């Protein structure tokens, strides 16, 4: 047998062996019943066994031929991961869902859930700001796309909470600078609250701190400017009374409160008399 014939036989043998091997490896498995898988997932979900539910929903998705049912399985798998606080895995699953089923009816809910996941990872204002800023960004993105939805109403409320936490972060840093007498960075932080977070509960204290700092530095005109803003908008607040005390050393807050109480008492007696006359 010539060398050329031997080589030809050897090549044919290897080709035949590889094709047989590939046929065994890539032979498709029997398709599972997606409805049974989905039912298993729902039963696990109802029992709060979210990890198993997520796995079964994912299996059902792969076996459903109907696109709507596959999409529903995909988002339920994501929600199950969220249910056990597997936030990273849930976000990855939701992003894949949005890419695979961009026209599905539950796309709005997927975007809402992404915003909620970031919101729930917010820590207190003294710790990492990244989840706070990311949650704020995601909520803004949702409200821009879907402003008039029930989910939008909920996220608006959560955005208000985020704004308060961002303001609290700035105030926390400002207080630290005040404690070490770093007046310029303290003023800058307080001005951020006035500029960006004027709807939060921390605006009153921020204005008062600016009154205190400027008065301490001998900048009474600036101190009075912030006191006027505080008085005009929040003249019944405790922070305004404190600022007034800074600018008027002889002012007695307790005495003023006592005078107000006496005035209110007189008014009440007067109205009681009027009511008796009317009766």
DAPE-V62425 format. One record per run of one state. SS is the DSSP state (2 for helix, 1 for strand, 0 for the rest). FROM is the first residue (numbers start at 1). LEN is the number of residues. Records with the same first field share a line. If there is no record, write none. Layout:
BEGIN
SS = FROM-LEN  FROM-LEN
END
This chain:
BEGIN
0 = 1-2  26-8  47-3  64-3  84-3  101-6  121-9  146-4  180-3  197-6  217-3  235-3  248-5  279-1
2 = 3-23  34-13  50-14  67-17  87-14  107-14  130-16  150-30  183-14  203-14  220-15  238-10  253-26
END
